[in-house]
Amino acid sequence: MKKWLLRGLIAVVVLLVIAVIAVGLSLDSAIKKGVESYGPQLTKVSIKLDSVKVSIFSGSGGIKGLVVGNPEGFKTASAVSIGSASLGLSPGSLLSDKVVIKHIHIESPVITFEGGLKENNLSKIMDNLNAAAGDTAAKPADSKPAGPAKKLQVDDFLIKGAKVNISLTAMGGNVIPVTIPDIHLTNLGTGPDGITAAELSQLAMKEILNAASTAAASDTVKNVSKQATDAVKDAGGKATDAIKGVGDLFKRKTN
C-alpha cells in the first residue's frame, strides 16, 4: 500500500513538473506570437521578435531582437530596433484579468526618424496607434476583441540610452546619429480598468516621437541639414563628396 502511494505521489510530481514546463514554454511562445500578430494590427507595420523568455516562478524575463518596421513609402530598414529588454511581472496576475508588469527596461534601442518634422515614419506609426486605440474604445462590450483581451498595469517603463538616426528629407539620405534623454513612465494602468496593449504602445510611441522630433528640430541638426543641402548644390552633382564633407562636419560639431 505504501509503495503504491509513493509511486502515485511520484507520478503526480512528475506530471506537475511536466505541466509547469509546458506552461512556461507555451507562455514564451504565446507572448512572441502575440507581439508578432497583434502588434502589426496596431501599428500597421511589420514587427519581428527573435525570442522571449519568462519565468513563471520569479516573474523575471526578457526579450531579444525586437524590430519594428517602417510604413510603406519609407526607405530606411526599420523604425525601432531593440537588441534586448528586461521585464518583471507578478506571476499570480497571469491568471487574472489584469497582468501586473513590475518593470519594462529597454537598453540602447536604435530609432530611425525619416522624413520631415511634420510628416515622418514615427508620426505615421503614431497615427496608426491612435486609430487603433480609438477603434478599441469604440467597440461595444460584447464584440469579439481583435487581440489580447487582458488589461495591463505597468509600474515602471524605462527606455535608456536610445540613439536616433535622423534622416531628414532635405539631407539627401544622409543620417545624423543623436542620443536622446531617457524616457521614463511610471504607474501606467494602476486603476481597476488597467490599460490595453494599444494604449501602452500609444503612450510609449508618443514619448519616442516627441524626443525624436525635438532632436530633429535641434539647431545642430538644422545647421548640418542646411549645409548638406548647400554642399550638394555647390558640388554640381558630386553628391558622394558632399555627403562625406557633411559627415566630417558633423563629427567636428559633436566632438
N, C-alpha and C positions, 0 to 999 in steps of 0.2 A: 504493500500500500504506500509506504514511504517513498519507495523507488518510483512508483507511478506518479506520485505528487511531484517529486523532484524533476522528473522528466517533463511533466506538464508545465512546471514553472520555467524550466529552461526553454521550452518551446515558446512560451509566452514572451519571455525576454528576447529571444531571437526574432520573433515576429515584430516586437516593438522596435527593436534596433533597425530592422529592415524598413518598417513603416517610417521611422524618423529619417533614415537616409533617403527614402523615396520622396518624402515631403520636402526635404532640403533640396534635392535635385530638381524637383518639379517647381519649387519656388524660384530658383535661379532661372530656369528656362522660361517660366511664366513672366517674370519681370522683363527678360530680354525680348520675348515675343510681344509683350505689351508695349514696350518702348518702340519697337520697330514697326508695329502695326497701327497702334493708336496714335503715336507721335506724328506720323505723316498726315493723319486726318486733321490734326490741329494746325500744323504748320504749313501744310501743302507743299512740303519739300521732303526729299528722301532723308531717312535717319538710319544710321547703321551703328550697331553696338557689338563690339567683339566679345565681351564676356561680362558676366555678373556673378558675384559670389556673396551670399548672405548666410550667416549662421543663425539658425532658428533658436539656438540656445542663448547666445550672448547678444544677438541683435546687431552685431557689427558686420560690416561688409564693404564692398567696393565695386566699382565698375571700371572697365578698361576699354579704350578705343571707341569713344562716342563721337560720331561725325554727323553734323547737321548740314545738309546740302543747301545749295542756293536755289532761289526761284528761277523759273525759266527766263532766259534772256541775259543772265549774268554769266561772266566768263571765268571768274575765279573758282577754284576747286570746291571750296566749302565756305559756309558762313561761320560755323563754330566747330573747333576740333579740340576734344578733351582727351588727353592721354590717360589720365586716371582720376578718380574721385573716390572719397571715402564717405560712408554713411553709417549712421547708427539708428536703430529703431527699437521700439518696445515690442518684443516678441508676442506678448499677450494681445496686443492690439490687432494682430494679423487676423484674428478670428472675429473681430468686431466690425462695425460699420465704418469706423474711422481709424485709419492706420496712423499711429503716432511716430513720426520720424524725429529723433532727437537732434540729429545734425546731418547736413549735406555740405561737405567741404570739397571744393574744386580747386585744384592747384595748377597754375600756369597754363590756362587754356589759350588757344590761338583763335582770335576773332578777326574776321575779314570784313572791312567796311568798303563796299564797292558802289560807286555811283556819285550822286550829289548830296548836298546837305538836306534837301527836301525829299528826294526820292532815291532810295538805295536798297540794297538787298536786305538789310536788317529791318528797315521800316516796312518793307513788303511782308516779311515774315510776321512782324508785329501786327500788321493789318489782318493777316490771316488768323492769328491767335485771338485778336479782338472779335473777329467774326465768329470764330468757333466758340468762344466764351458766351457771346450773345445768343448763339443758337442753342447752347446747352441750357441757358437760363430761360429761354422762351419755350422750351419743350414742356408739355403737360406732365404731371407727376406719373401718370400711368403709361407713358410712352416708353418704349424699349430703348435704353441708352446705347449709343454707338460705340462706347468704350467702357473702361472700368467704372463700376458703379460706386466703389468705395470712395469716401471722402478722406482728406488728408489733414494732418496737422504737422507743421514743420517748425520746430523750436528754434533752429539756428541754420541759416543758409549763408555760406561764405564762398565767394569767388576771389581767390588771391593770386596776385602776380600775373594778371591777364595781359597779353600783348595783342594790340590791334594793328593789323596790317591795313593801312589806309590806301585805297586806290581810287582817287577822285577822277571823274570823267576828264577833267582838263589836263590830267597828268600823263595822258597817252599810255597808260598801262604801267607806269612807274609806281612802285609801292614804298610807302614810308612806314616803318615799324614804330609804334608808340606804346609805352606802358601806361595803363590806366590805373587809377586808385582802386583799392579793394572794394568789392561790393558786398555789403553785409546786411542781411534781412533777418529779423527775429520775430518770434511769436505769430507765425502765419497760421491762420485757421484754428486758433485756440478756442473759439466759440463752439457751441454744441453742434453747429452745422458743418464745421470744418471748411475746407476749400477743395475744389475739384482739381484734377491734374491740369485742366485747361487754364484755370485761374492761377495756379502756381507757375506754369510756363509763361503766362502773360506777365506776371509780376517780375520774374527773372529777366525776361526779354526786354521789358521796359527799362530796367536799370542798365542792361547791357547797351541798349540803343542810346540812352541818354549819355552814358560815359563815352561811347564811341563817337557820337555826334559832337560832344564837347571837344574831344581830341582832334577830330577832323576840322573843327572850326578854329583851332588854336592859331595864333599868329605864326608860329614856326611852320606849320603845315601850309598855311595860306601863302607864306613867302616862298617856300620851296615849290609849291604848286605853280605860282606865278612865274618863278624863274624857270621852271621846267617848260612851261608854255612858251616863254620868250626864247629859251635856248633852242627849242625845236624849230621855232620860226627863223631864228638867226642862222641855224645850221643849214638852212636851204635844203632840207630833206635828209640830212645826215642824222637821223634820229638816234642811232646807236651811240655816237659820240656825245650827243646832247644829253641823253639819259645817264650815261656814265658820269658826265660832268655834274649833273644834278645829284647823283648818288654821293659823289665826293663832297659836294657842297653840304649835303645833309649830315654827313659824318662829322664835318667840321663844326656844324651848328650844335650837334648833340654831345660833342666831346668837351 
